[in-house]
Amino acid sequence: MSILVVGSVAFDSVKTPFGEAKDILGGSASYFSIAASFFSPVNLVAVVGEDFGDQFLDLFKSFSIDTRGLKRIPGRTFRWTGEYGFALNEAKTLETQLNVFENFLPEIPAGYRNSEYVFLGNIDPVLQREVLRQVKKPRFVACDTMNYWIQSKLNELKKTLALVDILIINDAEARMLTSEPNLTKAARTIRSWGPKTLVVKKGEYGVAMFMDGSIFGAPAFPLEEVFDPTGAGDSFAGGFVGYLAKAGRMDEQTVRKAVIFGSVMASFNVEDFSLNRLKRLLPSEIQQRYREFKNLTHFEVDDSF
Amino acid sequence: MSILVVGSVAFDSVKTPFGEAKDILGGSASYFSIAASFFSPVNLVAVVGEDFGDQFLDLFKSFSIDTRGLKRIPGRTFRWTGEYGFALNEAKTLETQLNVFENFLPEIPAGYRNSEYVFLGNIDPVLQREVLRQVKKPRFVACDTMNYWIQSKLNELKKTLALVDILIINDAEARMLTSEPNLTKAARTIRSWGPKTLVVKKGEYGVAMFMDGSIFGAPAFPLEEVFDPTGAGDSFAGGFVGYLAKAGRMDEQTVRKAVIFGSVMASFNVEDFSLNRLKRLLPSEIQQRYREFKNLTHFEVDDSF
């Protein structure tokens, strides 16, 4: 049931209308790992600098995340500075310092190579394939990407997608990837390139999931207080992949449930800065919010016609 | 079970990336009436000019819509010209000719004054209250509005909202009405002004419905071909109010079903220009798409935690 995740571990400085925090733990692999760890064991591969203190390593370990693949090397950790306006729907990046992440070449420790599930975080699609070259045949590979790779390395990205079972991206990325404004048509095109399952995140508007002959639509959890949206997509992916690995199945009903667990994890994550909310999250709260999602979306069949 | 609707009947000229049509039947009350007529009898109040041919009256009558309240007076019918880009999410208005609609003073025929259900289309909030003054106590009043009235007549609009049971608006209007970007908070504020039930339309992202102690979220039906979005919101309102009038109840499960029937009618409406799709729509197709909505949103409960 182990999940291998390869991605970024970073220090973020974030300003929202509700507060400001400096040098807090962030990065796609951090959010993914801690969200997924509520469901399945996680093997983490990333790179950090000398400024990455033991307390952060201890945090990962406290979630039973295997950090043998988290390399600490000379230099500074990847740093991102951004801010959100009142609408909270898009981050404005103020500064990106790649630092040690700039020359990241993922090395998969021997003990990780039998991971049954793989999540390729948002890194160069060439490196995503390099990760796949190093692992034995996993049960499934899920993948993220971003506008930067779509614009600068589309052909490499398509080569990676041909090897991927599940692509998890946002709606703007799906449209950009296919130059097609209609999401249903865009999904058909992307699925023809490789990923049998496509999960499209629409932020406050929820998620659409496309599989063979079926579309699933789920709203986002309606929160009155969204404190910091950073990491929402990565904690979604963590809950989604984490639940699938726990279930050990990829049938349609299981994937639908995974979409809801992903949405649950994202909804908790945005309630506080960094990983603060996930750090104090209880399994019973996950269970409770899953039930609330059921109540949010349920309607009865109709026989009035 | 009769529904009284007061709103606009117009001729639209519409250009989409898929085609162009001139002087086709449009207006909020046209879309509302024909969509609602699949569920309940409709009494129409609107004004048209001498250029409004009998064939359009005959169309309304073929849907058993009562047109005694549709006044034909000297002058030209309200005309709207607009176009949509490839994203189809927002109309660009090229021209509005109010014509006979400019001095519209709704007069409710005696035979309509016992209508049990009232839908106040998007007209001056002062006139919306004037309509309510003329009817006997209906079982419920539903209401639409738009950014123009929010910006120019907010206090009058609030007076109208105090008399309304259900407000049906889009998400940008809900945010503008309350100066609050968080939709859940905006809903709380709007409901405190009068309407116990708030339905927020989010276009391709579906609908959120707020009632006492409960939120319902439904995605839009995923269409590969959206031909012309004009009238989607009004045909939603027609299906929503039409189903509630047919059911004769306002309990939560009934209102949730009404949201789905509204979404069904909107999804058909956008498949062709003007009312062309609704004109050839069969009740069995409504029933079928309702079932497809159930399949789109269903997920199982979970007992894995």
Interface residues (C-beta under 8 A of the other chain):
Chain A: F86 A87 L88 P181 N182 L183 T184 K185 R188 K202 E204 Y205 G206 A208 S214 I215 F216 G217 A218 P219 A220 P222 L223 E224 E225 V226 K246 A247 Q253 R256 K257 V259 I260 F261 P283 S284 I286 Q287 Y290 R291 K294 N295 L296 T297 H298 F299 E300 V301 D302 S304 F305
Chain B: F86 A87 L88 P181 N182 L183 T184 K185 R188 K202 E204 Y205 G206 A208 S214 I215 F216 G217 A218 P219 A220 P222 L223 E224 E225 V226 K246 A247 Q253 R256 K257 V259 I260 F261 P283 S284 I286 Q287 Y290 R291 K294 N295 L296 T297 H298 F299 E300 V301 D302 S304 F305
